[in-house]
C-alpha cells in the first residue's frame, strides 16, 4: 500500500521557544509500516512545503494532540475528498472516538499505541480489499452506518518492550531542519528509552493512554546504540529523552549511564523525572551528571500542598527544593514546571506558586494553565465548567473552563506575570550576561509576545465537535450565579 502520514504543525509557542522537534510517535508508526513492506511518506507540516495533494495514496494517517485536532480534521477532510481512506491516531482521538467518527471524512481511529494496530489494519486493507472487515482489527474504532453506532473494538495488549519495534523512520523527514532546537550549544533531537508512567496525576492522560499504567523500557545497550546512531548519522550532539518518566526504574538508569560512560560517548541529554526519585537516590544524580545529563525537567506543579494533593501528585513542597539543589550541586540544570488555575485556587495560591518558583531559582521554569484534556481525571470532573470547545485553544496558555474564585482573564494575566517575574533580566542578570542557554532575553520576549497576541493559537474549527458537552456561559459572573457543585460531583462519578 501507498501510505501518507501527516503531523500537523506545532503552535507558535514552540516556535517562540525554539523547540521544534520531529513527530517521533508518527515516525515509529512509519518505521513499523516500512518494515511491513508498505510505501510510506511522512509530512511534518511544521516544515513541509511540498505538494499538499493526496492523489495516489491508499491511506492517509494523521496524528494529533488536542490543540492540533482542528487541523488534523482539515487534512482528513481534504484527503477524503481526494478518494483516500483516512485514519487518525494520537492521544486526543483515543478519548473522543464518538464524535470524531461521526464526521463523514474520518474512516478510522486507532486508540492508544499506534504501531501494532496500524500494522494489522494496513495488512488487512491490503490483503482483503473489498472484503475488509473492521470488526477484526484490535484497537480500531469505526462508524457502523447500518447501526448508526461508533464501534470501539477491543484493545490490543500494549507492546512488551519498545525494543520490539523498528527504530523511528527518521530518514522520511529532513532531520537537518530540526537543528534549530539546542541543548546548550548543541543541536538536539528526540528519542525514548521507555513508555508509560506508574503514577496517576489527575491532569495527565498517560495513565489512561497506556493500559493499567503500564511502564515498558528498552535495554540500555539498545538505547545507547540509538544515541550513537543519531550522533554519527545526523550530527546531533544531544538528545531529548522524552520518556514519560525516565527515572521510573533507577537501576536501569544506572545501566544507561554506565553504558554511555563506557563507550566514551560525548553527548548531552535531557530527561524528565519526579523530584522525589532524585532526592531518594542522590547517587543516581551523580551518575547522570557523569554520563552527560545537561538538564532535567521536574514537574513540581504548585507552591501549595493542598493543590498538589488535589492533583494526586503525592509529593511535598520541600522535595522540589531538595531536588533542584541536588541537581545544581552536580552541575545539572533544572527546568521546573508549574500549573496554575486549579478549580478552587485563589489569587494568593497562584502568587504562592510564582514565589515558590522564584525561590527555587532553577535554571528555567515553565508555567501553564490547567487544561482539562480528554482522557484525564480533570476532564471528567470539570465538564460542567467548560465554556470553550475550540480544541485549538487547549494549549495550556488559555483558560477554557471556569474556576470558583478567579475569572479567566485574571488567570491568563498571572501566566504572563509568572514568566516575567521569573525571567526578569534584573533578577537574573548574572545569567543574561553569561548568555546562558535558556535565559535568553530575545527568547523570553518572543514567548511573552506570543502569549499576549495568541498568534496561531486560534485555528478556525470546521465542525462543532463538542464531545457532547453542553457548554456553559463564557461569562464568569453569569456562570457563578448558576453553578451547582452537585453537577460537578455527578459528572465525575
Secondary structure, DSSP 4 states (H G I P E B T S, - for coil): -EEEEEEPPPPHHHHHTT-----HHHHHHHHHHHHTT-EEEEEETTT--S----TT-SEEEEE--TTTHHHHHHHHHHHHHTT-EEEEESHHHHT-HHHHTTSTT--EEE-S--HHHHHHHHHHHHHHGGG--GGGSTTEEEEETTTTEEEEPPPPPPPS-GGGSPPP-GGGS-GGGGGG-EETTEEEEEE-SEE--S---TT-SHHHHSGGG--EE--HHHHHHHHHHHHHHH--SEEEE--S-GGGSHHHHHHHHHHHHHHT---EEEEEE-HHHHHHTHHHHHHHHHTTEEEEEEEEE-S-HHHHHHTT----HHHHHHHHHHHHHTT-EEEEEEEE--TT--HHHHHHHHHHHHHHT-SEEEEEE----TTSHHHHHHGGGB----GGG-SSSS--B--SS--HHHHHHHHHHHHHHHH-TTTSHHHHHTT-TT--HHHHHHHHHHHHHTTTT----SS---TT--PPPS-HHHHHHH--HHHHHHHH-
